[in-house]
Amino acid sequence: MTIDLNEPGVDGLAGAVEALRVWQDDRTPLQLHPGDLGWAWALGAERLAAAVRTWSVAGRIIAVGYLDGPDVLRLTTAPDLRQDGTLARRLLADLNDPERGVLPPGKVGIEVPDGALLREVLLAAGWIPDEPWTPLRRDLAAPVEDCGLRVEVAGPGTAGVRTAVHRSAFGSPRFTEEIWHVLAAGPLYADARCLIGYDDRDNAVAAATVWSAGPGKPGLLEPVGVHADHRRRGYGTAIGVAAAAALRALGASSALVSTPSANAAAVATYRAAGYEPSPERLDVSRIA
């Protein structure tokens, strides 16, 4: 088969997103999700499009990659081609050739879905195992219990509250109210909800954004944070439960989240919120 590498541009993002929607499955608990691109839309469609690459055969997209920052590529493929040697070798060639514009020079880590031949091909070509991640999943077949917080869905009037919690939780000044409005104006936000959790004194103590991939598909938590002034009081667990309830209301089959395995506190928080860990998964990296 002839495989074409493409830079989709802004007009082609919808096709990449639709492919990701179709590929979501509870049997593959950690792979690039439409919500990952939805969250990245906060930086603007042009910047997002510049970081996305697709591979296609006769017009059908069979792989999507998203450069999530300067040194991490999130990459997934059509499920029926995860063991296809031709695709794996073509991806390796494109990843190793700087002139093809998929990866920047230097050390780069790649997230590859479980069961993909590409992982074995990369390791055989001299790439090495990298940071371990723990995927966690909560089944949403049954109703979700009350989380113990008053939870509201952020809107234009409370965007400042939502973004203030995020900035405190992550120690980052970048997620401003203006950026939230860019995020909310993106086409993927129609399937998302930004949640704010309030304690019994009406303090905004935690926040999360959840992303649906459509009814019967796994949904994603990205991101989740607790205000720095209100940590170690169970609010991370509470907002994790609230996120599961929001995704169930959107028709999701399960709620997914992933965290570095080294972050034992985060793993414990999600487990307390009813998320079951899947086997640990390693990124693969290229030595500089």
Buried (B, 14 or more C-beta within 10 A) or exposed (E): EEBEBBEBEEEBBEBBBEBBBBBBBBEBBBBBBBBBBBBBBBBBBEEBBBBBBBBBBEEEBBBBBBBBEEBBBBBBBBBEBBBBEEBBBBBBBBBBEEEEEBBEEEEBBBBBBBEBBBBEBBEEBEBEEBBEBBBBBBBBEEEBEEBBBEBBEBEEEBBBBBBBBBBBBEEEEEBBBEBBEBBBEBEBBEBBBBBBBBBEEEBBBBBBBBBBBBEEBBBBBBEBBBBEEBBEEBBBBBBBBBBBBBBBEBBBBBBBBBBEBEEEEBBEBBBBBBBEBBEEBBBBBBEE
